[in-house]
């Protein structure tokens, strides 16, 4: 049976017809029955090196030394690698990394200051007039302005990431570090970590967690109740499940906020309680991120990983859910809007977090245009570990929605 990417939205709300899920990078892309479609032209075969090789344009971010004015209790030898897989690079990101390590409760205050400074810098750039000169001087001026804008965007991404990490720390939940399998631990360290499922469950509303349970059932299938069973999968597929689950969590939090508000105001549509909706209408709905990256509301689902994941089939384990019925009562435009990742920064964070966790996959594009991931590293991970990965990913997406909304209220950057 064909393996496929994890669900984004539709699988957990009961859509029976899968659609393609398109994005910029390998972890977030499929092409028909294949796993990945890269934007590569004029090459019949392309090979990507593993992290650490010079050919890779971006990989795991290394943490540079930061010189920040912190109290004497700060651990100068600390690294954010101990609390999150993605290493922050910008001066602001490095500064926030050190605060996360030494004084995590001060992160919101530090973020407020940095956002004020970013706003001041952006306002001063807008007030500057382009030089009247033409030619080289004008080109140089515009190039400098572009570099500064990119630096602000980079800093903003890392502010968002630091806030997500801080929310996990507040909940006393540790993020899974970079997965590096070994002879003693083929799961990449996931199975060796204590279960935090109960803590993660408490971070979601009861209605949202019902949908998360459906999401888990569709991924794990008949093995959902057997946490000790082991599956062997490559990191590419595991990364796709993780990335799509982050996006699902982002969507779910957005929909749940609206659901909880309407429930409190007692204005929920009748279809929510009746449970009778047309679940097919969302199939094929396109989703566009704020940066113009095109997604689909429903991706192919890994209901039949060749490695043994989810042998129960696409509809296996689905349970009735008021929130699912509520979502499916949306018209096409409303569903499209809720399934949209609003900013380029959020899309970039999902990509970078997934790559930092699983590494850059070893992929070859064949002359036929298909993906050969046979050389990609395999991990043996228990279904309990897979459940932990998915729960963390969904929670990461939920937190990403929260912090994006928080930062947007203080520094406008969301385009739609």
C-alpha positions, 0 to 999 in steps of 0.5 A: 500500500502506498505510504503518504503524508500525515493529515493536515486538516481533513483526515481528523474531521472525516474527509474521505477523499485525500488531496495533495499537500504542497509546500516549499520544502521536502518535509512539507511537500507531496506530489501526487503519489510521491512524497516530495516535489522540490522546485528544481528545474533542468535536472533529471537527478538531484541528490541532497547531502546530509547535514554538515556537508558543505553542499547543504545551504541550510541545516541545523543551526549552530548556536554562536556565542552570545554576549548579553548582559545577564545577572551573575546567576546566568549559566554562561556555558548553557545552550538552547540545544538543551531545551529546543532543537532549533538553534537561534542565530540572530543577535535577538535570537541568541539573547532570548536563548540565554534568557530562556536558559537562565530566566525563562519567566523574563522572556515576555518582558524581553520580547516586548522590548525587542518588538518595540525596537523592531517597530522603531527601526521599521518606522525610521526606515519608512520615514527615509526618502529614497535618494534622488540619484539614480544608478548605482547609488539607488541600487545600493540604497534599496539593497541595504533596505532589503537586507535590513528588512530580512534581518528584522524578519529573521529576528521576528521568526526567532522571537516567535520561536522563543515564545513557543519554547517558553510556553512549553517550559511554562507547561513543564513539558520538554521538547524532543531534542534533535533525533540522532539514532545510535546502536544503543537507541535506534529511536533517536532518543524519543523512546528514552524520554519519559511520557508527557502525554497527560501534560500535553493533553491538558494544554488543549480543550476537551473538544480539541483533544477529541479531534487530536485523538482522531488524528492519532487514530488515523496515524497509528491505526490498530497500534494506538493502544499498543505503545510498545510495538515498534515501527521502522520508518525513515526520517523523511516520513517521520518529518512529514508526519510531524510537520503536517501535525504542527499545521493541524494543531495551528488550524485546530487552535484557531477553530477551537477559539471560535468554537469556544466563543460561540459556545459561551455565547450560545450561538453554535449552529444546529449542525454541531449538535445534530452531527449531520454534516456534509464532510466532503465539501472541504476536499480539495480546498486550497490553503495559502500561507501569508507568504504565498506558499500554496497548501491544501486543506487536506493532505494524503494521510499515512493510513498505510505506511509501508513500515506498519503505521496505521494498518487500520485504514483511513477511517479507522478510529474516527469518533464523533466530535462536536468541534469536528461537526462545527468545523464542517459546518463552515462554508468554503470561504470560512474553512479556507480562511481558518486553514490558512497559515497567516504569515511567512514567519510561521511557515518558516518556523514549521520548516526549520523546527522540522529540519532541526528535529529530523535533520536534512533528509537524504533524497534523490529525485529520479529521472522519472520525477519520483522520490528515492528515499532509500538512502535516508536514515531509518529509525526504529521507534515505538508507537508510544514514541510516535504518539509523543511526537504527534502530540508535541507537534500538534501542541507546537502548532497550537502554541504557534497560533497563540504567539503569532496572534500575541506578537501581531497585536504589538507588531503588525506583520501578518499579511492576511 
